[in-house]
Amino acid sequence: AELDHMLLHANWPNPFNPRTTISFDLRDAMPYSLNIYDVSGRLVRALGKGTAQTAGPYELHWDGRNHRGQLVPSGVYLYRLQAGTLAETRRMVLVR
């Protein structure tokens, strides 16, 4: 879904192993965060957080590891972009 100030794209590849790319566009400079959750809603990894200096495309990579650096199991994961007051979530599948 396209929102006023951001657009979260499908990750690629999906399904993936060992890593995937998550890209998004911001139409304004604004604070953002990108987090990965398991299907029960637990935070697996805080992938990116900061303040975008300019509008435009951004790209982050996930290597299938949690915040401790441990490999997480195969399964469905959710990635959620929050930018300003907006948020969007998509699904991805990790296959070991």
C-alpha positions, 0 to 999 in steps of 0.5 A: 500500500502506498502511503503519503510519505513512504513506500515499503517494498517487497524484500528480495529474494523471498524466500531467502537464505542466507540474506535478503534486501529490504528497500523503502522510499521516503518522500521526506527527510524524517526519522525512521526505524525498521524492525524484524519480528517473529510471527508472535510479535517478538522483536528479532532484530532492530535492523535500522534506525535513524533520521533520513537526511534526504527523501529517496530510496534506502536499502537495508540487508538482513542476514537471518540473525537475531540481535545476539548474532545467532541464526534464527530458524526457518519460518515467516518473519515480519518486517515493519517500517515506521517513519514519522507517524506512519507504519507498514508491515510486510512478510518474508520467509527464511528457509534454512 
